[in-house]
Amino acid sequence: MFSSATTLAKLLQVRPLVIELLESMDSNFWNHLELSVEDYCRERGLDAVSLIKKAGSLPVPPKNLNWNDEPLYRLVDFLTADHRRFQETDLPEISHLLDLHNIPVYPDGYVLKLAFQSYKAFEEKFLNHMREEEEHVFPHILQLEACHRLTKLDPHLHRGAVGVFAETQNHSAEEELKRRVEEIREKVSEHRLQEPTASVTHTIHRKLEELESRLAAHAVLEVEYLFPRATAIEKRLMTRERERQRDFLPYTAPV
């Protein structure tokens, strides 16, 4: 998964829980995210091979934690691992089932072809949504939380970034994805009713129900825990930054 050429930024993107490991050794790593693991470890006198091994063996946090009490980087690590399961298991399995060439073609069997087309559109949008979160939104949240805990870090705030994403993209994206899965499931249900003995169709229907349930649970973690907490941190940091700027305003003598 990782190599000595992996940058610290990429390391945190793939496994946010590495924050816990790195901060136990050197909280200043936040100012060197562009460095490779090899370069960073050489500058700090650390063993790159040992660090990579430890990072690769970190367990994913369990899903039943109280997410209001856990650091956000632990929640982001869980959500990122959830993305991997969507990408590597759930989506390919359903795509394979819908694209089987030996599915019996009944008089109205075209609904499965329509379902497959809808599914591929859903899959593309969902993959883009997860990529946007992992490459931009999650790293921003991780740095916000670090700036909140480590007051010496420069927050480099983009005003309202988390709140804007939560309101204009994340919620609507999750709702649209949920709607698309429901539509696909309805198409598959039509075929299942037309031909109750089609075992493949029953399997597809069950897999879609499982995906819909997991997608809903994933959205709850983001909408009810991750984004409200990250938005609150962002607001506190902006307030802190305004107070700092006010303290450094040049003195103007009264006229």
N, C-alpha and C positions, 0 to 999 in steps of 0.2 A: 504493500500500500504506500509506504513512504521510502525515500532514499535520502542519502546525504545531500543530494542536490535540491531536495524539496525546500521551498522557502518557508519561513515561519508563518507567513500569511496563509499559504496553502495548507500547512499543517493544521492551523486553527480552523480553516474553512471545512476541512474534512472531518476533523475531530476536535470540536471546541473544548472538550474536557481537558485537552492538553494544557489549557490555561492554568489549571490547578497544578499540573506537574511543573510547568515553567516558572510560575510565580513562587513555588516553594524553593526555587534555586536563585531566581533573579527577576524581580518585578520590572527591571529596566528593559526587559526584552521587548516591551511594547513600542519602544522607540527604534527597533531594528527589525521590523517585520519583513523588510525587503531582503534580508540576508538569508542565504541558504542555511540549512541545519549545520552543514560542515563548517561554513565560515563563522557562524555564530558560536559554535562550540569551540572552535580554535581560538577565537578572541577571548573566550571566558575560561579556557582551560578545562573544558568539559569533554566527555567521551560521546561523540556523535552516534556511534553504533549503539551504545547503551541507551541514549535518549530515544532513538528511533524504535528500539525494541520495546521500551517502556510505553511509548506512545501507541504502538500497534497492539499492545496487550491490555489497554485500558478497557474495562467493562462499560457497556452502555448503561446509564442510569435506568433503574426499573420504572415502569410506567405508573406505578401506584404511589409515587411520592407526593408529598404536599407541595405543589409547585408554587404556592405563595411564599414558602419559606426557603426554597432552594435558590442558589445563585442562578441567574439567567443563563450563564454558560452551560449549566447542566441541562436545563430545559432545551436549549438550542442543540446540544449534543444529541438528546433524545429525538428531537424533531428531524435532525439531519440523518440519523440512523433510520428513522421512519421513511425518509425520502429514498434511502438505499433500498429498502424493502419494496417500496412502490416501483422503483425503477428496475430492479433486478429480478423480482419475483412476480408481483401482482400483475403489472402491466403486460409483460411478455407472456404469462400464462393465458390471460384472457385473449390477447391478440392471436396466439396460436390456436386456441379453441375456435375462435370466430373465423379463422382463415383456413380451417381444415377443408381440403378438397373432397373428402369422402363423406361430408355431411349430406344425408339424403335430401334430394331436391323434390319437394312436394309442390302441389299446385300454387301455393302461396309462399313457397320457400324463399322467395326473393327478399322477404323481410330480414332474413339473416344477412344478406348482402348489404342491405341498408343499414343494419346494425353495425356491421363491420366498418362501413364508411364513416358512420357517426363516431364509432369508437376511435378510429385513427385520428379524427379531428380533435376529439377529447384528449387523446394521448399526447398529441403535439402541444396542445395548449397547457396541459398539466406539466409536462416536462419543462416547458419554458417558464412556467410559474415557479417551479422548484428551483430552476437555475437562477432566476432573478433573486429569489430569497437567499440562496447560498452564496452567490457572488457579490451581492450588494447589501441586502437588508440585514441578514444575520451578522455579517462582519461589523456593520455600523452599530448594531445593538451591543455586540460584545465590547467594542471600544467605548461606547457610552458607559456601560457598566463599569469598565475598568477605570475610566476617568472619574466616576462617582466614588469608587473605592480608593483610588490612588490619586489624591488631590494634586500631585505634582505633574501629572500628565496634562498635556494640552489637548482639550477636547475636540478641536477642529470641528465645531458644530455646524451642521447644515440645518438651519432653523426649521423645525417642524417636520424633519424627514420621516421619522417613524410614524407620527400621527397621520401624515399625508398618505403614506403607503397603506396604513391600516384602514383608513376611511375610503380611499379611492380605488385601491387595487386588491388588497388581500380579501376583504369581505366579499366583494363582488365576484372575485375570481373563484373563491370557494363555493359561493352560491351557484355560479354558472357551471362549475365542474359537477356539483351535486345534481343539478338539473339535467346535464348531459347524461350522466350515469342512469338517472331515472328514465330518460327517454330510450336509451339503449336497452334497459331492462324491460321496458314495455314492449319493444319490438321483439325481443327474445320471447317474452311471455305469449305474444300472439302466435308465434311459431309453435310454442310448447302446447298451447291449447288446440292448435290444428292437428298436431301429431304427438299425442301424449307419450308414445313409446320411444320418442327420440331422446335417448339417454344423454347424448352430447349436449342437447339443448338444455336439459335439466342441470347438467354440470355448469354450463355457461351461466345460467340464471343464478345458481348458488354462488358462483365466484363473483358475479356482479353485486349480489347482495352483500357479500363479505367486503368487497371494495367500498361500497357505499357506506357501510358501517364504519370501516377504518378511516375513510376520508372524513366522515362527520366527527369522529373522535379526535382526529388530527387537527381539524379546524377549531374545535373547542379549546385545545391547548394554546393555539395561537391567538384566538379572538378573546378568550376570557382570562388568559394568564400572561402570555408573552408580550403582546402589544400594549395592553394597559400599563403593565409594569415598566416597559421600556419607554413609553410615552411620558410617564411620571418622572422617570430618571432624566429624560431629555429636558423636561421643563425645569427641574431643579438645577441642572447644569447651566441652562440658559440664564436662570436667575442668578446663580453664582458668578457667571461670567459678567453679567451686567454690573453686579456689585463690585467686582474687581476693577472694571473699567472706570466706574465712578470714583473709586478710591485713588485712581491714578490720573484723574483729570487735573490739568494745571490750575493752580490757584489764581483767581482773578480778584484783584483788590477792588473793593467797592468804590464807586465814583463819588 
